Structure formats: structure tokens, C-alpha cells
Amino acid sequence: MTGSQKLTVTYPDELAEEAVAKMARLKVGRLPVVDRNNPQKFIGYLGRTGIAAAWQLLLNEEEVREPGWLTAQGRLFRMRVRRVLGRFGSGD
């Protein structure tokens, strides 16, 4: 990558499924998280571990609502997470 290419980032207010879609499209395992109003301000990063934690939270909420029931948005998120995690194997 050259210094002239724009770095792909995610924002704290961005949906997890949007960040996962970026990661899958770009075939990357992590995205820097920056302030939307000040892109020079680094907040942290989103990696496979964070995505897996969000997925686990979604699955826990699914069991509380009704076992086996998952919203369409949740199914889409789960599919994208599986794709990203499958590409990079285990670990972060």
C-alpha cells in the first residue's frame, strides 16, 4: 500500500454489520475506529474478537426472546461474521 491510498476505517456509531461488510470486502481482519467528526482522532480498532463478542451478545439476546428465533438483520449479521471469521481462521 502506498501513502496516497485512503485508509478504510469504521466509526463508533456505525452498525457492526456495515463494518463486517467492509472487512469482508477488503479481506482485512481489523479496522481502525476513528471519530466521525475528526477522522484524525484514533479511538481504537475493531477486530475479529470484537465481532465475535457482538455475535455472542446477539445469540444471547436471541435465546432470551425465544430460542431459535432470529431477526432478518441478525441472520445477515451472523452470515457476514461467519464469512469474515472463516477467512482468517482462529485468533485475532
PDB file of N, CA, C and O in Angstrom:
ATOM      1  N   MET A   1       0.845  -1.174   0.000  1.00  0.00           N
ATOM      2  CA  MET A   1       0.000   0.000   0.000  1.00  0.00           C
ATOM      3  C   MET A   1       0.890   1.237   0.000  1.00  0.00           C
ATOM      4  O   MET A   1       1.877   1.310   0.732  1.00  0.00           O
ATOM      5  N   THR A   2       0.532   2.181  -0.812  1.00  0.00           N
ATOM      6  CA  THR A   2       1.302   3.413  -0.861  1.00  0.00           C
ATOM      7  C   THR A   2       0.679   4.431   0.065  1.00  0.00           C
ATOM      8  O   THR A   2      -0.469   4.278   0.482  1.00  0.00           O
ATOM      9  N   GLY A   3       1.417   5.456   0.384  1.00  0.00           N
ATOM     10  CA  GLY A   3       0.947   6.507   1.271  1.00  0.00           C
ATOM     11  C   GLY A   3      -0.196   7.323   0.707  1.00  0.00           C
ATOM     12  O   GLY A   3      -0.849   8.056   1.450  1.00  0.00           O
ATOM     13  N   SER A   4      -0.455   7.217  -0.576  1.00  0.00           N
ATOM     14  CA  SER A   4      -1.517   8.011  -1.183  1.00  0.00           C
ATOM     15  C   SER A   4      -2.880   7.330  -1.112  1.00  0.00           C
ATOM     16  O   SER A   4      -3.895   7.973  -1.379  1.00  0.00           O
ATOM     17  N   GLN A   5      -2.930   6.041  -0.760  1.00  0.00           N
ATOM     18  CA  GLN A   5      -4.207   5.355  -0.672  1.00  0.00           C
ATOM     19  C   GLN A   5      -4.924   5.727   0.616  1.00  0.00           C
ATOM     20  O   GLN A   5      -4.298   5.908   1.660  1.00  0.00           O
ATOM     21  N   LYS A   6      -6.245   5.839   0.528  1.00  0.00           N
ATOM     22  CA  LYS A   6      -7.043   6.206   1.691  1.00  0.00           C
ATOM     23  C   LYS A   6      -7.251   4.980   2.587  1.00  0.00           C
ATOM     24  O   LYS A   6      -7.596   3.902   2.104  1.00  0.00           O
ATOM     25  N   LEU A   7      -7.042   5.152   3.874  1.00  0.00           N
ATOM     26  CA  LEU A   7      -7.222   4.096   4.856  1.00  0.00           C
ATOM     27  C   LEU A   7      -8.714   3.883   5.089  1.00  0.00           C
ATOM     28  O   LEU A   7      -9.453   4.846   5.295  1.00  0.00           O
ATOM     29  N   THR A   8      -9.155   2.645   5.058  1.00  0.00           N
ATOM     30  CA  THR A   8     -10.552   2.328   5.346  1.00  0.00           C
ATOM     31  C   THR A   8     -10.712   2.210   6.849  1.00  0.00           C
ATOM     32  O   THR A   8      -9.938   1.527   7.520  1.00  0.00           O
ATOM     33  N   VAL A   9     -11.718   2.882   7.363  1.00  0.00           N
ATOM     34  CA  VAL A   9     -11.951   2.936   8.808  1.00  0.00           C
ATOM     35  C   VAL A   9     -13.404   2.613   9.106  1.00  0.00           C
ATOM     36  O   VAL A   9     -14.220   2.467   8.196  1.00  0.00           O
ATOM     37  N   THR A  10     -13.718   2.504  10.385  1.00  0.00           N
ATOM     38  CA  THR A  10     -15.090   2.416  10.848  1.00  0.00           C
ATOM     39  C   THR A  10     -15.274   3.452  11.944  1.00  0.00           C
ATOM     40  O   THR A  10     -14.304   4.015  12.452  1.00  0.00           O
ATOM     41  N   TYR A  11     -16.526   3.696  12.303  1.00  0.00           N
ATOM     42  CA  TYR A  11     -16.856   4.735  13.271  1.00  0.00           C
ATOM     43  C   TYR A  11     -17.618   4.126  14.445  1.00  0.00           C
ATOM     44  O   TYR A  11     -18.266   3.092  14.285  1.00  0.00           O
ATOM     45  N   PRO A  12     -17.551   4.743  15.610  1.00  0.00           N
ATOM     46  CA  PRO A  12     -18.231   4.184  16.783  1.00  0.00           C
ATOM     47  C   PRO A  12     -19.744   4.047  16.596  1.00  0.00           C
ATOM     48  O   PRO A  12     -20.368   3.177  17.203  1.00  0.00           O
ATOM     49  N   ASP A  13     -20.332   4.902  15.760  1.00  0.00           N
ATOM     50  CA  ASP A  13     -21.777   4.862  15.560  1.00  0.00           C
ATOM     51  C   ASP A  13     -22.198   4.030  14.346  1.00  0.00           C
ATOM     52  O   ASP A  13     -23.381   3.981  14.009  1.00  0.00           O
ATOM     53  N   GLU A  14     -21.243   3.382  13.694  1.00  0.00           N
ATOM     54  CA  GLU A  14     -21.547   2.567  12.529  1.00  0.00           C
ATOM     55  C   GLU A  14     -22.057   1.191  12.968  1.00  0.00           C
ATOM     56  O   GLU A  14     -21.568   0.630  13.949  1.00  0.00           O
ATOM     57  N   LEU A  15     -23.026   0.656  12.251  1.00  0.00           N
ATOM     58  CA  LEU A  15     -23.535  -0.676  12.572  1.00  0.00           C
ATOM     59  C   LEU A  15     -22.440  -1.719  12.387  1.00  0.00           C
ATOM     60  O   LEU A  15     -21.624  -1.626  11.470  1.00  0.00           O
ATOM     61  N   ALA A  16     -22.435  -2.708  13.264  1.00  0.00           N
ATOM     62  CA  ALA A  16     -21.434  -3.767  13.192  1.00  0.00           C
ATOM     63  C   ALA A  16     -21.490  -4.480  11.847  1.00  0.00           C
ATOM     64  O   ALA A  16     -20.452  -4.837  11.290  1.00  0.00           O
ATOM     65  N   GLU A  17     -22.693  -4.691  11.322  1.00  0.00           N
ATOM     66  CA  GLU A  17     -22.793  -5.399  10.049  1.00  0.00           C
ATOM     67  C   GLU A  17     -22.159  -4.594   8.913  1.00  0.00           C
ATOM     68  O   GLU A  17     -21.647  -5.182   7.961  1.00  0.00           O
ATOM     69  N   GLU A  18     -22.182  -3.267   8.995  1.00  0.00           N
ATOM     70  CA  GLU A  18     -21.519  -2.451   7.978  1.00  0.00           C
ATOM     71  C   GLU A  18     -20.001  -2.609   8.067  1.00  0.00           C
ATOM     72  O   GLU A  18     -19.317  -2.709   7.049  1.00  0.00           O
ATOM     73  N   ALA A  19     -19.490  -2.630   9.291  1.00  0.00           N
ATOM     74  CA  ALA A  19     -18.050  -2.822   9.476  1.00  0.00           C
ATOM     75  C   ALA A  19     -17.633  -4.210   9.007  1.00  0.00           C
ATOM     76  O   ALA A  19     -16.590  -4.362   8.371  1.00  0.00           O
ATOM     77  N   VAL A  20     -18.443  -5.226   9.316  1.00  0.00           N
ATOM     78  CA  VAL A  20     -18.134  -6.596   8.882  1.00  0.00           C
ATOM     79  C   VAL A  20     -18.138  -6.670   7.360  1.00  0.00           C
ATOM     80  O   VAL A  20     -17.289  -7.337   6.768  1.00  0.00           O
ATOM     81  N   ALA A  21     -19.087  -5.988   6.725  1.00  0.00           N
ATOM     82  CA  ALA A  21     -19.145  -5.987   5.263  1.00  0.00           C
ATOM     83  C   ALA A  21     -17.873  -5.367   4.677  1.00  0.00           C
ATOM     84  O   ALA A  21     -17.333  -5.866   3.689  1.00  0.00           O
ATOM     85  N   LYS A  22     -17.401  -4.285   5.285  1.00  0.00           N
ATOM     86  CA  LYS A  22     -16.145  -3.660   4.825  1.00  0.00           C
ATOM     87  C   LYS A  22     -14.986  -4.637   4.962  1.00  0.00           C
ATOM     88  O   LYS A  22     -14.178  -4.793   4.048  1.00  0.00           O
ATOM     89  N   MET A  23     -14.917  -5.298   6.129  1.00  0.00           N
ATOM     90  CA  MET A  23     -13.825  -6.228   6.380  1.00  0.00           C
ATOM     91  C   MET A  23     -13.845  -7.374   5.368  1.00  0.00           C
ATOM     92  O   MET A  23     -12.800  -7.773   4.853  1.00  0.00           O
ATOM     93  N   ALA A  24     -15.026  -7.895   5.090  1.00  0.00           N
ATOM     94  CA  ALA A  24     -15.145  -9.000   4.139  1.00  0.00           C
ATOM     95  C   ALA A  24     -14.777  -8.545   2.726  1.00  0.00           C
ATOM     96  O   ALA A  24     -14.063  -9.244   2.007  1.00  0.00           O
ATOM     97  N   ARG A  25     -15.267  -7.379   2.339  1.00  0.00           N
ATOM     98  CA  ARG A  25     -15.000  -6.852   1.001  1.00  0.00           C
ATOM     99  C   ARG A  25     -13.508  -6.605   0.783  1.00  0.00           C
ATOM    100  O   ARG A  25     -12.973  -6.884  -0.290  1.00  0.00           O
ATOM    101  N   LEU A  26     -12.844  -6.079   1.815  1.00  0.00           N
ATOM    102  CA  LEU A  26     -11.427  -5.734   1.708  1.00  0.00           C
ATOM    103  C   LEU A  26     -10.501  -6.871   2.137  1.00  0.00           C
ATOM    104  O   LEU A  26      -9.281  -6.785   1.991  1.00  0.00           O
ATOM    105  N   LYS A  27     -11.102  -7.938   2.672  1.00  0.00           N
ATOM    106  CA  LYS A  27     -10.330  -9.093   3.149  1.00  0.00           C
ATOM    107  C   LYS A  27      -9.301  -8.678   4.203  1.00  0.00           C
ATOM    108  O   LYS A  27      -8.125  -9.035   4.127  1.00  0.00           O
ATOM    109  N   VAL A  28      -9.782  -7.908   5.192  1.00  0.00           N
ATOM    110  CA  VAL A  28      -8.940  -7.485   6.313  1.00  0.00           C
ATOM    111  C   VAL A  28      -9.543  -8.012   7.607  1.00  0.00           C
ATOM    112  O   VAL A  28     -10.747  -8.255   7.686  1.00  0.00           O
ATOM    113  N   GLY A  29      -8.710  -8.186   8.610  1.00  0.00           N
ATOM    114  CA  GLY A  29      -9.162  -8.705   9.896  1.00  0.00           C
ATOM    115  C   GLY A  29      -9.417  -7.651  10.947  1.00  0.00           C
ATOM    116  O   GLY A  29      -9.957  -7.953  12.011  1.00  0.00           O
ATOM    117  N   ARG A  30      -9.036  -6.413  10.665  1.00  0.00           N
ATOM    118  CA  ARG A  30      -9.205  -5.320  11.634  1.00  0.00           C
ATOM    119  C   ARG A  30      -9.474  -4.026  10.890  1.00  0.00           C
ATOM    120  O   ARG A  30      -9.033  -3.829   9.758  1.00  0.00           O
ATOM    121  N   LEU A  31     -10.217  -3.141  11.564  1.00  0.00           N
ATOM    122  CA  LEU A  31     -10.433  -1.793  11.047  1.00  0.00           C
ATOM    123  C   LEU A  31     -10.174  -0.796  12.160  1.00  0.00           C
ATOM    124  O   LEU A  31     -10.628  -1.002  13.285  1.00  0.00           O
ATOM    125  N   PRO A  32      -9.453   0.282  11.875  1.00  0.00           N
ATOM    126  CA  PRO A  32      -9.312   1.331  12.882  1.00  0.00           C
ATOM    127  C   PRO A  32     -10.657   2.013  13.111  1.00  0.00           C
ATOM    128  O   PRO A  32     -11.426   2.211  12.171  1.00  0.00           O
ATOM    129  N   VAL A  33     -10.933   2.365  14.343  1.00  0.00           N
ATOM    130  CA  VAL A  33     -12.140   3.114  14.689  1.00  0.00           C
ATOM    131  C   VAL A  33     -11.703   4.543  14.946  1.00  0.00           C
ATOM    132  O   VAL A  33     -10.840   4.801  15.785  1.00  0.00           O
ATOM    133  N   VAL A  34     -12.316   5.482  14.206  1.00  0.00           N
ATOM    134  CA  VAL A  34     -11.972   6.896  14.349  1.00  0.00           C
ATOM    135  C   VAL A  34     -13.232   7.711  14.588  1.00  0.00           C
ATOM    136  O   VAL A  34     -14.341   7.272  14.283  1.00  0.00           O
ATOM    137  N   ASP A  35     -13.047   8.896  15.135  1.00  0.00           N
ATOM    138  CA  ASP A  35     -14.147   9.826  15.368  1.00  0.00           C
ATOM    139  C   ASP A  35     -14.670  10.303  14.018  1.00  0.00           C
ATOM    140  O   ASP A  35     -13.895  10.754  13.174  1.00  0.00           O
ATOM    141  N   ARG A  36     -15.977  10.206  13.813  1.00  0.00           N
ATOM    142  CA  ARG A  36     -16.567  10.607  12.534  1.00  0.00           C
ATOM    143  C   ARG A  36     -16.328  12.093  12.243  1.00  0.00           C
ATOM    144  O   ARG A  36     -16.110  12.471  11.092  1.00  0.00           O
ATOM    145  N   ASN A  37     -16.368  12.931  13.277  1.00  0.00           N
ATOM    146  CA  ASN A  37     -16.191  14.377  13.089  1.00  0.00           C
ATOM    147  C   ASN A  37     -14.728  14.791  13.018  1.00  0.00           C
ATOM    148  O   ASN A  37     -14.407  15.880  12.543  1.00  0.00           O
ATOM    149  N   ASN A  38     -13.852  13.926  13.488  1.00  0.00           N
ATOM    150  CA  ASN A  38     -12.422  14.210  13.473  1.00  0.00           C
ATOM    151  C   ASN A  38     -11.677  12.920  13.113  1.00  0.00           C
ATOM    152  O   ASN A  38     -11.167  12.234  13.998  1.00  0.00           O
ATOM    153  N   PRO A  39     -11.613  12.585  11.811  1.00  0.00           N
ATOM    154  CA  PRO A  39     -11.028  11.315  11.384  1.00  0.00           C
ATOM    155  C   PRO A  39      -9.562  11.122  11.787  1.00  0.00           C
ATOM    156  O   PRO A  39      -9.041  10.011  11.693  1.00  0.00           O
ATOM    157  N   GLN A  40      -8.901  12.176  12.226  1.00  0.00           N
ATOM    158  CA  GLN A  40      -7.525  12.047  12.688  1.00  0.00           C
ATOM    159  C   GLN A  40      -7.463  11.506  14.121  1.00  0.00           C
ATOM    160  O   GLN A  40      -6.397  11.114  14.596  1.00  0.00           O
ATOM    161  N   LYS A  41      -8.618  11.486  14.808  1.00  0.00           N
ATOM    162  CA  LYS A  41      -8.668  11.027  16.196  1.00  0.00           C
ATOM    163  C   LYS A  41      -8.935   9.519  16.238  1.00  0.00           C
ATOM    164  O   LYS A  41     -10.049   9.063  15.978  1.00  0.00           O
ATOM    165  N   PHE A  42      -7.894   8.764  16.567  1.00  0.00           N
ATOM    166  CA  PHE A  42      -7.976   7.312  16.676  1.00  0.00           C
ATOM    167  C   PHE A  42      -8.632   6.946  17.993  1.00  0.00           C
ATOM    168  O   PHE A  42      -8.213   7.416  19.051  1.00  0.00           O
ATOM    169  N   ILE A  43      -9.656   6.112  17.933  1.00  0.00           N
ATOM    170  CA  ILE A  43     -10.369   5.688  19.137  1.00  0.00           C
ATOM    171  C   ILE A  43      -9.974   4.277  19.542  1.00  0.00           C
ATOM    172  O   ILE A  43      -9.889   3.969  20.731  1.00  0.00           O
ATOM    173  N   GLY A  44      -9.735   3.425  18.563  1.00  0.00           N
ATOM    174  CA  GLY A  44      -9.382   2.036  18.831  1.00  0.00           C
ATOM    175  C   GLY A  44      -9.441   1.253  17.534  1.00  0.00           C
ATOM    176  O   GLY A  44      -9.282   1.814  16.450  1.00  0.00           O
ATOM    177  N   TYR A  45      -9.669  -0.039  17.650  1.00  0.00           N
ATOM    178  CA  TYR A  45      -9.827  -0.834  16.446  1.00  0.00           C
ATOM    179  C   TYR A  45     -10.891  -1.894  16.671  1.00  0.00           C
ATOM    180  O   TYR A  45     -11.150  -2.307  17.802  1.00  0.00           O
ATOM    181  N   LEU A  46     -11.501  -2.325  15.579  1.00  0.00           N
ATOM    182  CA  LEU A  46     -12.466  -3.405  15.607  1.00  0.00           C
ATOM    183  C   LEU A  46     -11.832  -4.593  14.919  1.00  0.00           C
ATOM    184  O   LEU A  46     -11.444  -4.511  13.754  1.00  0.00           O
ATOM    185  N   GLY A  47     -11.726  -5.685  15.629  1.00  0.00           N
ATOM    186  CA  GLY A  47     -11.142  -6.903  15.074  1.00  0.00           C
ATOM    187  C   GLY A  47     -12.098  -8.070  15.201  1.00  0.00           C
ATOM    188  O   GLY A  47     -13.240  -7.911  15.633  1.00  0.00           O
ATOM    189  N   ARG A  48     -11.630  -9.222  14.828  1.00  0.00           N
ATOM    190  CA  ARG A  48     -12.460 -10.425  14.871  1.00  0.00           C
ATOM    191  C   ARG A  48     -12.961 -10.723  16.285  1.00  0.00           C
ATOM    192  O   ARG A  48     -14.083 -11.204  16.447  1.00  0.00           O
ATOM    193  N   THR A  49     -12.162 -10.449  17.296  1.00  0.00           N
ATOM    194  CA  THR A  49     -12.582 -10.707  18.674  1.00  0.00           C
ATOM    195  C   THR A  49     -13.792  -9.855  19.034  1.00  0.00           C
ATOM    196  O   THR A  49     -14.736 -10.348  19.650  1.00  0.00           O
ATOM    197  N   GLY A  50     -13.771  -8.584  18.655  1.00  0.00           N
ATOM    198  CA  GLY A  50     -14.908  -7.695  18.911  1.00  0.00           C
ATOM    199  C   GLY A  50     -16.157  -8.120  18.167  1.00  0.00           C
ATOM    200  O   GLY A  50     -17.266  -8.031  18.693  1.00  0.00           O
ATOM    201  N   ILE A  51     -15.970  -8.582  16.940  1.00  0.00           N
ATOM    202  CA  ILE A  51     -17.101  -9.054  16.145  1.00  0.00           C
ATOM    203  C   ILE A  51     -17.688 -10.313  16.775  1.00  0.00           C
ATOM    204  O   ILE A  51     -18.906 -10.459  16.876  1.00  0.00           O
ATOM    205  N   ALA A  52     -16.810 -11.218  17.194  1.00  0.00           N
ATOM    206  CA  ALA A  52     -17.278 -12.451  17.835  1.00  0.00           C
ATOM    207  C   ALA A  52     -18.039 -12.126  19.121  1.00  0.00           C
ATOM    208  O   ALA A  52     -19.035 -12.782  19.427  1.00  0.00           O
ATOM    209  N   ALA A  53     -17.590 -11.133  19.869  1.00  0.00           N
ATOM    210  CA  ALA A  53     -18.283 -10.733  21.099  1.00  0.00           C
ATOM    211  C   ALA A  53     -19.671 -10.174  20.775  1.00  0.00           C
ATOM    212  O   ALA A  53     -20.638 -10.470  21.477  1.00  0.00           O
ATOM    213  N   ALA A  54     -19.769  -9.366  19.714  1.00  0.00           N
ATOM    214  CA  ALA A  54     -21.070  -8.822  19.302  1.00  0.00           C
ATOM    215  C   ALA A  54     -21.992  -9.949  18.862  1.00  0.00           C
ATOM    216  O   ALA A  54     -23.186  -9.936  19.162  1.00  0.00           O
ATOM    217  N   TRP A  55     -21.439 -10.920  18.153  1.00  0.00           N
ATOM    218  CA  TRP A  55     -22.221 -12.063  17.702  1.00  0.00           C
ATOM    219  C   TRP A  55     -22.742 -12.843  18.907  1.00  0.00           C
ATOM    220  O   TRP A  55     -23.906 -13.242  18.932  1.00  0.00           O
ATOM    221  N   GLN A  56     -21.897 -13.058  19.891  1.00  0.00           N
ATOM    222  CA  GLN A  56     -22.305 -13.778  21.095  1.00  0.00           C
ATOM    223  C   GLN A  56     -23.424 -13.033  21.812  1.00  0.00           C
ATOM    224  O   GLN A  56     -24.370 -13.655  22.294  1.00  0.00           O
ATOM    225  N   LEU A  57     -23.327 -11.715  21.889  1.00  0.00           N
ATOM    226  CA  LEU A  57     -24.380 -10.912  22.506  1.00  0.00           C
ATOM    227  C   LEU A  57     -25.686 -11.093  21.751  1.00  0.00           C
ATOM    228  O   LEU A  57     -26.742 -11.241  22.366  1.00  0.00           O
ATOM    229  N   LEU A  58     -25.625 -11.085  20.436  1.00  0.00           N
ATOM    230  CA  LEU A  58     -26.808 -11.287  19.603  1.00  0.00           C
ATOM    231  C   LEU A  58     -27.427 -12.659  19.882  1.00  0.00           C
ATOM    232  O   LEU A  58     -28.642 -12.777  20.034  1.00  0.00           O
ATOM    233  N   LEU A  59     -26.589 -13.687  19.949  1.00  0.00           N
ATOM    234  CA  LEU A  59     -27.097 -15.031  20.219  1.00  0.00           C
ATOM    235  C   LEU A  59     -27.718 -15.122  21.612  1.00  0.00           C
ATOM    236  O   LEU A  59     -28.739 -15.786  21.792  1.00  0.00           O
ATOM    237  N   ASN A  60     -27.112 -14.464  22.595  1.00  0.00           N
ATOM    238  CA  ASN A  60     -27.674 -14.462  23.951  1.00  0.00           C
ATOM    239  C   ASN A  60     -29.034 -13.785  23.968  1.00  0.00           C
ATOM    240  O   ASN A  60     -29.962 -14.263  24.621  1.00  0.00           O
ATOM    241  N   GLU A  61     -29.155 -12.665  23.247  1.00  0.00           N
ATOM    242  CA  GLU A  61     -30.441 -11.962  23.179  1.00  0.00           C
ATOM    243  C   GLU A  61     -31.488 -12.818  22.476  1.00  0.00           C
ATOM    244  O   GLU A  61     -32.661 -12.801  22.849  1.00  0.00           O
ATOM    245  N   GLU A  62     -31.067 -13.561  21.465  1.00  0.00           N
ATOM    246  CA  GLU A  62     -31.982 -14.450  20.745  1.00  0.00           C
ATOM    247  C   GLU A  62     -32.573 -15.481  21.696  1.00  0.00           C
ATOM    248  O   GLU A  62     -33.772 -15.755  21.639  1.00  0.00           O
ATOM    249  N   GLU A  63     -31.758 -16.054  22.564  1.00  0.00           N
ATOM    250  CA  GLU A  63     -32.231 -17.066  23.499  1.00  0.00           C
ATOM    251  C   GLU A  63     -33.165 -16.483  24.542  1.00  0.00           C
ATOM    252  O   GLU A  63     -34.069 -17.172  25.015  1.00  0.00           O
ATOM    253  N   VAL A  64     -32.962 -15.219  24.909  1.00  0.00           N
ATOM    254  CA  VAL A  64     -33.838 -14.577  25.889  1.00  0.00           C
ATOM    255  C   VAL A  64     -35.213 -14.334  25.273  1.00  0.00           C
ATOM    256  O   VAL A  64     -36.236 -14.546  25.924  1.00  0.00           O
ATOM    257  N   ARG A  65     -35.234 -13.882  23.998  1.00  0.00           N
ATOM    258  CA  ARG A  65     -36.509 -13.608  23.333  1.00  0.00           C
ATOM    259  C   ARG A  65     -37.294 -14.896  23.140  1.00  0.00           C
ATOM    260  O   ARG A  65     -38.405 -15.044  23.648  1.00  0.00           O
ATOM    261  N   GLU A  66     -36.706 -15.816  22.404  1.00  0.00           N
ATOM    262  CA  GLU A  66     -37.321 -17.106  22.121  1.00  0.00           C
ATOM    263  C   GLU A  66     -36.271 -17.972  21.447  1.00  0.00           C
ATOM    264  O   GLU A  66     -35.759 -17.595  20.393  1.00  0.00           O
ATOM    265  N   PRO A  67     -35.934 -19.115  22.020  1.00  0.00           N
ATOM    266  CA  PRO A  67     -34.902 -19.962  21.412  1.00  0.00           C
ATOM    267  C   PRO A  67     -35.215 -20.272  19.942  1.00  0.00           C
ATOM    268  O   PRO A  67     -36.329 -20.657  19.588  1.00  0.00           O
ATOM    269  N   GLY A  68     -34.197 -20.092  19.107  1.00  0.00           N
ATOM    270  CA  GLY A  68     -34.344 -20.406  17.692  1.00  0.00           C
ATOM    271  C   GLY A  68     -34.854 -19.270  16.836  1.00  0.00           C
ATOM    272  O   GLY A  68     -34.873 -19.393  15.611  1.00  0.00           O
ATOM    273  N   TRP A  69     -35.269 -18.165  17.436  1.00  0.00           N
ATOM    274  CA  TRP A  69     -35.811 -17.051  16.679  1.00  0.00           C
ATOM    275  C   TRP A  69     -34.721 -16.019  16.474  1.00  0.00           C
ATOM    276  O   TRP A  69     -34.030 -15.648  17.423  1.00  0.00           O
ATOM    277  N   LEU A  70     -34.557 -15.551  15.242  1.00  0.00           N
ATOM    278  CA  LEU A  70     -33.534 -14.560  14.938  1.00  0.00           C
ATOM    279  C   LEU A  70     -34.075 -13.620  13.872  1.00  0.00           C
ATOM    280  O   LEU A  70     -34.660 -14.065  12.884  1.00  0.00           O
ATOM    281  N   THR A  71     -33.885 -12.339  14.067  1.00  0.00           N
ATOM    282  CA  THR A  71     -34.365 -11.368  13.092  1.00  0.00           C
ATOM    283  C   THR A  71     -33.611 -11.499  11.777  1.00  0.00           C
ATOM    284  O   THR A  71     -32.521 -12.070  11.734  1.00  0.00           O
ATOM    285  N   ALA A  72     -34.187 -10.974  10.714  1.00  0.00           N
ATOM    286  CA  ALA A  72     -33.525 -10.997   9.402  1.00  0.00           C
ATOM    287  C   ALA A  72     -32.190 -10.279   9.478  1.00  0.00           C
ATOM    288  O   ALA A  72     -31.202 -10.736   8.901  1.00  0.00           O
ATOM    289  N   GLN A  73     -32.154  -9.162  10.182  1.00  0.00           N
ATOM    290  CA  GLN A  73     -30.904  -8.413  10.321  1.00  0.00           C
ATOM    291  C   GLN A  73     -29.877  -9.231  11.099  1.00  0.00           C
ATOM    292  O   GLN A  73     -28.688  -9.198  10.780  1.00  0.00           O
ATOM    293  N   GLY A  74     -30.322  -9.957  12.106  1.00  0.00           N
ATOM    294  CA  GLY A  74     -29.428 -10.808  12.880  1.00  0.00           C
ATOM    295  C   GLY A  74     -28.875 -11.950  12.044  1.00  0.00           C
ATOM    296  O   GLY A  74     -27.699 -12.294  12.168  1.00  0.00           O
ATOM    297  N   ARG A  75     -29.717 -12.547  11.186  1.00  0.00           N
ATOM    298  CA  ARG A  75     -29.245 -13.622  10.304  1.00  0.00           C
ATOM    299  C   ARG A  75     -28.202 -13.100   9.328  1.00  0.00           C
ATOM    300  O   ARG A  75     -27.201 -13.767   9.068  1.00  0.00           O
ATOM    301  N   LEU A  76     -28.435 -11.902   8.785  1.00  0.00           N
ATOM    302  CA  LEU A  76     -27.474 -11.298   7.860  1.00  0.00           C
ATOM    303  C   LEU A  76     -26.147 -11.040   8.576  1.00  0.00           C
ATOM    304  O   LEU A  76     -25.079 -11.339   8.041  1.00  0.00           O
ATOM    305  N   PHE A  77     -26.219 -10.488   9.783  1.00  0.00           N
ATOM    306  CA  PHE A  77     -25.011 -10.236  10.558  1.00  0.00           C
ATOM    307  C   PHE A  77     -24.270 -11.545  10.828  1.00  0.00           C
ATOM    308  O   PHE A  77     -23.051 -11.610  10.672  1.00  0.00           O
ATOM    309  N   ARG A  78     -24.999 -12.585  11.231  1.00  0.00           N
ATOM    310  CA  ARG A  78     -24.382 -13.870  11.515  1.00  0.00           C
ATOM    311  C   ARG A  78     -23.685 -14.428  10.276  1.00  0.00           C
ATOM    312  O   ARG A  78     -22.577 -14.955  10.377  1.00  0.00           O
ATOM    313  N   MET A  79     -24.325 -14.318   9.108  1.00  0.00           N
ATOM    314  CA  MET A  79     -23.732 -14.814   7.873  1.00  0.00           C
ATOM    315  C   MET A  79     -22.434 -14.076   7.560  1.00  0.00           C
ATOM    316  O   MET A  79     -21.440 -14.694   7.179  1.00  0.00           O
ATOM    317  N   ARG A  80     -22.446 -12.759   7.721  1.00  0.00           N
ATOM    318  CA  ARG A  80     -21.240 -11.972   7.428  1.00  0.00           C
ATOM    319  C   ARG A  80     -20.128 -12.266   8.418  1.00  0.00           C
ATOM    320  O   ARG A  80     -18.960 -12.340   8.039  1.00  0.00           O
ATOM    321  N   VAL A  81     -20.483 -12.435   9.681  1.00  0.00           N
ATOM    322  CA  VAL A  81     -19.476 -12.760  10.694  1.00  0.00           C
ATOM    323  C   VAL A  81     -18.840 -14.107  10.377  1.00  0.00           C
ATOM    324  O   VAL A  81     -17.620 -14.248  10.455  1.00  0.00           O
ATOM    325  N   ARG A  82     -19.645 -15.085  10.026  1.00  0.00           N
ATOM    326  CA  ARG A  82     -19.101 -16.399   9.685  1.00  0.00           C
ATOM    327  C   ARG A  82     -18.131 -16.292   8.516  1.00  0.00           C
ATOM    328  O   ARG A  82     -17.083 -16.939   8.506  1.00  0.00           O
ATOM    329  N   ARG A  83     -18.486 -15.473   7.535  1.00  0.00           N
ATOM    330  CA  ARG A  83     -17.624 -15.306   6.360  1.00  0.00           C
ATOM    331  C   ARG A  83     -16.289 -14.692   6.770  1.00  0.00           C
ATOM    332  O   ARG A  83     -15.234 -15.171   6.354  1.00  0.00           O
ATOM    333  N   VAL A  84     -16.326 -13.643   7.577  1.00  0.00           N
ATOM    334  CA  VAL A  84     -15.092 -12.971   7.998  1.00  0.00           C
ATOM    335  C   VAL A  84     -14.252 -13.891   8.874  1.00  0.00           C
ATOM    336  O   VAL A  84     -13.050 -14.031   8.652  1.00  0.00           O
ATOM    337  N   LEU A  85     -14.873 -14.517   9.863  1.00  0.00           N
ATOM    338  CA  LEU A  85     -14.117 -15.378  10.768  1.00  0.00           C
ATOM    339  C   LEU A  85     -13.555 -16.592  10.026  1.00  0.00           C
ATOM    340  O   LEU A  85     -12.459 -17.057  10.337  1.00  0.00           O
ATOM    341  N   GLY A  86     -14.292 -17.095   9.060  1.00  0.00           N
ATOM    342  CA  GLY A  86     -13.830 -18.247   8.283  1.00  0.00           C
ATOM    343  C   GLY A  86     -12.621 -17.930   7.431  1.00  0.00           C
ATOM    344  O   GLY A  86     -11.772 -18.798   7.224  1.00  0.00           O
ATOM    345  N   ARG A  87     -12.520 -16.716   6.934  1.00  0.00           N
ATOM    346  CA  ARG A  87     -11.386 -16.329   6.085  1.00  0.00           C
ATOM    347  C   ARG A  87     -10.094 -16.235   6.862  1.00  0.00           C
ATOM    348  O   ARG A  87      -9.022 -16.487   6.311  1.00  0.00           O
ATOM    349  N   PHE A  88     -10.173 -15.882   8.116  1.00  0.00           N
ATOM    350  CA  PHE A  88      -8.967 -15.593   8.867  1.00  0.00           C
ATOM    351  C   PHE A  88      -8.623 -16.637   9.903  1.00  0.00           C
ATOM    352  O   PHE A  88      -7.616 -16.501  10.599  1.00  0.00           O
ATOM    353  N   GLY A  89      -9.425 -17.672  10.025  1.00  0.00           N
ATOM    354  CA  GLY A  89      -9.140 -18.718  10.994  1.00  0.00           C
ATOM    355  C   GLY A  89      -9.354 -18.221  12.405  1.00  0.00           C
ATOM    356  O   GLY A  89     -10.032 -17.216  12.615  1.00  0.00           O
ATOM    357  N   SER A  90      -8.793 -18.902  13.357  1.00  0.00           N
ATOM    358  CA  SER A  90      -8.998 -18.536  14.756  1.00  0.00           C
ATOM    359  C   SER A  90      -7.966 -17.523  15.191  1.00  0.00           C
ATOM    360  O   SER A  90      -6.915 -17.368  14.568  1.00  0.00           O
ATOM    361  N   GLY A  91      -8.285 -16.837  16.273  1.00  0.00           N
ATOM    362  CA  GLY A  91      -7.367 -15.836  16.834  1.00  0.00           C
ATOM    363  C   GLY A  91      -7.600 -14.482  16.223  1.00  0.00           C
ATOM    364  O   GLY A  91      -8.321 -14.352  15.233  1.00  0.00           O
ATOM    365  N   ASP A  92      -6.992 -13.470  16.810  1.00  0.00           N
ATOM    366  CA  ASP A  92      -7.172 -12.109  16.336  1.00  0.00           C
ATOM    367  C   ASP A  92      -5.897 -11.491  15.917  1.00  0.00           C
ATOM    368  O   ASP A  92      -5.882 -10.337  15.490  1.00  0.00           O
TER     369      ASP A  92
END
